[in-house]
Every structure is written in C-alpha cells, then in structure tokens.
Amino acid sequence: MAGPKKVDVDVILESDNPVQFRVEPTNKSLPTGPGGELIFNNDHHPGFHVWFHLKDPNSLGYLFPKNSKKHEAVWSELGNGACPQAAKSEVFDALRVLEPERDVLVVLNPNPSPPQGSFGYTLRVTKDDGASYLALDPGGLNQNGPQSRSPNTGIFLAGAATGAIVGVAATLGAQALLGG
C-alpha cells in the first residue's frame, strides 16, 4: 500500500493587524471548498502528509515555532469548522518543523474511515520564539476515501459508497445464482 499522500499548502501571511492570510494548495494538490477550506480525499492513500509553507511577503517576521515545540504550531479538532482555542490534535498531528528556516510545518492527517467531516484547525506562528503566537484559523473537510475510479465510467465514488455498491452487487449476484 502507498504511504500518506504528500500535499503542499502555501500559507500567505499578508498582515498581522488585522490578521489577513490565505491558505492555498500548490499545484492544485488539494481541492478547496467555497470558503477556501481544504478538502481531503485519500485516493487510496492512508492519509496525508501536509507540508504547510509559511510565506511572509511583507517581512512581518513570523515563523513556525522550533521543532522542539512543533505541537504548538498546529491545533485541530473535529466539528463544524470552529477553530480550537486550546491544544488539541484530533485531525492534524505535527511531525516536524523544518529548521533552521522554520517556514515549513509538516503534519499528518490520517483522514480515517468513516469520514470525519468538518474540522477546524489553527496554525500558530511566532516572532518571539514562542513567547506569544499569532493564530491563523482556516477550516477543512475530511471527506475520506479512499476513492476508487470505476474503469468503465470514470466516475469517482467515495469509499463508503463503493463499499455499499459492491455489497449490493454481491447480494444480487448471489441471489441470481441461487435462483432467488
């Protein structure tokens, strides 16, 4: 089985007062929803390694915390997309902050089955080595997969729907064989 799918996401911090930023998957590596939330579909991978690349075009001086404090860099929780206000790691698990630059945070999103649905996460950046943090709070959606492609139609079906279709087909096939 393939490992977690690597996806790159740019986090562009434009202002810290007021906080203005945007989160953009690079090379269309992930779809986004109408509110800009990242949408995760496994496509046969056991989750995702998400590489968040902090971009600071206005030289505000923010970085992710040191690798030794990597769990302070991202908080996540399941729910309606509300961003956590305390340390939680229900969706994203911080794996590492690339040093010495500290402009890349790598997290694991296992995107387990059954689908988790909406979640909130907060990326936390600092310019004083963690004495204080600036919270960046986009949203996300774990659609789960794995997705599979029907070779005849090219239609993508989510893993749960595929399982239901296979189950129905197997039942109908068994009934046909038994004359039922």
HELIX and SHEET records of a PDB file:
HELIX    1   1 THR A   26  LYS A   28  5                                   3    
HELIX    2   2 ASN A   67  GLU A   72  5                                   6    
HELIX    3   3 GLY A  159  LEU A  177  1                                  19    
SHEET    1   A 5 VAL A  19  PRO A  25  0                                        
SHEET    2   A 5 LYS A   5  ASP A  16 -1                                        
SHEET    3   A 5 PHE A  48  LYS A  55  1                                        
SHEET    4   A 5 VAL A 104  ASN A 109 -1                                        
SHEET    5   A 5 ASP A  93  VAL A  97 -1                                        
SHEET    1   B 4 LEU A  38  PHE A  40  0                                        
SHEET    2   B 4 GLY A 139  ASN A 142  1                                        
SHEET    3   B 4 GLY A 117  VAL A 125 -1                                        
SHEET    4   B 4 VAL A  74  LEU A  78 -1                                        
SHEET    1   C 4 LEU A  38  PHE A  40  0                                        
SHEET    2   C 4 GLY A 139  ASN A 142  1                                        
SHEET    3   C 4 GLY A 117  VAL A 125 -1                                        
SHEET    4   C 4 LEU A 134  LEU A 136 -1                                        
SHEET    1   D 2 SER A 148  ARG A 149  0                                        
SHEET    2   D 2 PHE A 156  LEU A 157 -1                                        
END                                                                             
